Amino acid sequence: MSIKSSQTLVSEALKIVKTISPNEALKLSNDNLCNLIDIRDIRELQKEGRVENSKHMPRGMLEFWLDPNSPYSKEIDPKKEIVLFCAGGLRSALAAKSLKEMGFENVSHIDGGFTSMKTNGFKID
């Protein structure tokens, strides 16, 4: 049995998902053109803070919360790009790949995640 490493999974995801810079994400957010989704664990948000105008959807529930037929379904604007971020950009790459596999087409993730967003103009509450 051959087990893929998490690094291999991330590398494979990065080949097929759209990666955007924190500056591109900030422009999309400021222009109200995206669903900015924070997939970090709730403890990370409590410790590090929340990004203004983002929705929290933890990685473990993301697919269930974005499945319109799930009892856990949450509302997002289907016309806007889904922009995911985590702490550093690894989990969000895997999550973006998963959403593409679900059929979402307009999905991206932020290079460097929350760590990069803090130093590139995003307001942290």
N, C-alpha and C positions, 0 to 999 in steps of 0.2 A: 504494500500500500504506500502510495506516494502522497504526502500532504504538502499542499502549497503553503508557502510562508505568507504571513500578512503583508510583507513587503512586495511579494510577487502579485498578490491580489490588488494592492494599491497601484503597482506599475501597470497592470493590465487595465485597471479602471481609467487611469490617466490617459491611456491611448484612445479611449472612446468617449470620454466625457469632456465637456467644455470647461476650461479653467479660465477664470477672469481675475484681473488684478483687483486689489482693494479699491483703487481709484475708479475703475470701471464700475464696480459694485456700488460705490458711493454715489456715482452719477445716476445709476439706475434707481437707487433708493430715493435720492433727492428729487428725481423727476417722476416719482411714483409709478415706475414701470416694472417693479418686481415684487415678488413675495419673498422677503428676506427672512430666511428660516435658520434659526440657531438650533443645531442638533446636539449641542453639548449636554452633559448630564446636569441635572438641577443643582448639584453641589458645586459644579464649576461656575454656574451663574451666580450663586450665592456668594462665592469666594471672590470671583473676578469682576462681576458686574454684568449688566445686560446692555446689549446694543440697542440704542434708540430706534424705534420703528421696526424692530424685528419680532418675529413670532417664535416662541419656543416650542419645538417639537422634538423631544429626545430621540436619539438614534434608534433606541429599542422599540419605539412606537411609530416611527415615521411612516412606514408603508401602510400601517393600519389607519393612521390618522389621515392619510392622503387618498385612501381608497374610498370613493364615494359610496360604495355598497357595504362598507364596514360599519358596525354599530359604534365605532370609535371615531368616525369621520369628522374632520374639522374643515371649516370653510376657508378656502383661499380663492383669490381671483384667478379663474382659469385662463384669462386673456394675458396675464402677466407672466414674465419669466420667473421660474422658481430658482432662487439663488440660495444655495446652502453654505453654511460654514460651521466649523467645529473649532477646536483650539488651534490646530496647526495646519489643517488641510488634508489629513489622511482619511479620517472617518467620513468627511464630506465627499471625498472622491468616491469612496465605496458606496455611500448613500446615493450620490448622483447616478452612479451606474445602476443601482437597484431601481431607481425611479424611471430611468430610461427603459429598463427591462419590463416595468409595469405598463409602459406605453406613453409616459410623459415625454414630450419632444423638446420643450423649451426649458431645459434644466442646465444649470451650471453650478460650479462651486468656486469659492474664493481661495486663491493661492495664498498660503500662509495663515489662513483662518483668522480667528479672533486676535491672535498675537500681532498680525500685520494690520488688522483693522484699527487697533488701538492707536497706532502711530500714523495712520493715513486719513484722519479727519472724521472718523465715526465718533459720535457722542456715546459715552458709556454712562449708564445710570447706576 
